[in-house]
Amino acid sequence: MELNELIQQRKAKAEALKAKGVILYPSQSSQYVSIGRTLSDFKEGQRVAFCGRITAKRSHGKAAFLDLRDSTGKIQLYIKKDIVGEDNFFIYENTDIADFVGVAGELFKTHTGEPTLKVEAIKVLSKALRPLPEKWHGLRDVDIRYRQRYLDLISNEDVAKVFKARSKIIKAVRDFLDAKGFLEVETPMMHYIPGGAAGRPFKTHHNEYSMDLFLRIAPELYLKRLLVGGLDRVYEINRSFRNEGVSTRHNPEFTMLEVYEAYSDYTGMMHLAESLIVSLVQDIFGKTIISYQGKELDFTPPWKRLSFQELVKNEFGIIPEDNEAVMLKKLKSKGFAKEVNKLSRTQIAKIIEEVLEGQMSLNPTFVTDYFSSMCPLAKNKKGEPLVSERFELYAGGMEVGNAYSELNDPLEQRQRFEDEIRELATAEQKNIDDDYCLALEHGMPPAGGLGIGIDRLVMLLTDQASIRDVVLFPLLRPGQE
């Protein structure tokens, strides 16, 4: 049957119900219980009321079986005309799969042992004018799954499990940090000057102040202002935005955890990242070795450490003393960036990291010793002015974290901002964040800072290959709804 014909049939049933005085979209304030809780403590003869969505109907003349689902589970309903009466049976006859209803009655088990509610009253809570996809057998079209996520959640139970797991993971992150005395804070999502990370920002405009603003690419500089203000341990689970490419690992709007701790450094952040993620893995799986995309992923500490400085020397012949032109020449000699004549160090770093990312093992690995020229917000290693106290954390073959010993010298920070701006392309020009430099001049304690990509972490812990499968509403091109 064609979709339009099905819709017209449903509208006809809606009109029939309205003609009988049935309110199709009422408020619902009566008492009801969850299906999942009832099933876990099932008691025959108990009188209960449920609310949920009809997901199946099996008619047998003056009797019928229905499946009713809420967010906690599914139960079978038994409706018989002699029990519910003419009016209630008329309501049942004019319901469809996907309708929301409220039912009340008595629990029993069928001769096959199926937990069932013998319905004594039924009420329409929301009349669905469109059928569920593929007659409830699951949504297969990937584009529709992302574009109409509500259908995906209805049709694919495993998808709902992923997002419930995501919520639990984020709560566990909060619990872990709260227990260690970190304070959760909120910082602005609209910035005067985009900063705290390398990335192209989204631009907007504030009419009242007649000024341009940028959606944040990272909350880092605001969080470090709080260290200046005396809040020694802070974190934010934040939404950030970068006007860049879309892939299985990148969405323009994403969720980050950023943590800052006074009187710590990047080695302290290594311990924090390792202990946080290991605690999550053990809480979820009860062990530290899990499966990711059909391969073994071992979170057992201590995690492996590699030197970026040694990796790029071995792979490309690049050393910290090389300028941008020399780095680009060496990359081209290895077959990379052949069509490009000029790149900034940030762009070169991205090319190198993408290559290295493809070579990383699945197991968690700290990559340290990044070039200082690629880390404008990190302290230099003692005795190695061209190498920074920074690490990136790789797991599952992708970057999931980044950390520094935070640069707190206001004069050096300003100089690095100036150097960074000089090498930016004209289209990427931005101003120095004078307010942040002013904050540093009032004194910021030595500190370690850590960023972890929540979306990618959830990918690992729920065995998902694409970031779109852990973001409820990923950004898509406009399309036919």
Secondary structure, DSSP 8 states (H G I E B T S, - for coil): --HHHHHHHHHHHHHHHHHTT--SS----S----HHHHHHT--TT-EEEEEEEEEEEEEETTEEEEEEEETTEEEEEEEEHHHHHHHHHHHHHT--TT-EEEEEEEEEE-TT--EEEEEEEEEEEE--SS--GGGGT----HHHHHHTHHHHHHH-HHHHHHHHHHHHHHHHHHHHHHHTT-EE----SEESS--SSS----EEEETTTTEEEEE-S-SHHHHHHHHHTT--EEEEEEEEE--S---SS--SEEEEEEEEEET--HHHHHHHHHHHHHHHHHHHHSSSEEEETTEEEE--SS-EEEEHHHHHHHHH---TT--HHHHHHHHHHTTSSTT-S---HHHHHHHHHHHHHTT--SS-EEEE--BGGG-TTB-EETTEEEEESEEEEEETTEEEEEEEEB---HHHHHHHHHHHHHHS-GGG-----HHHHHHHHT----EEEEEEEHHHHHHHHHT-SSGGGTSSS--------
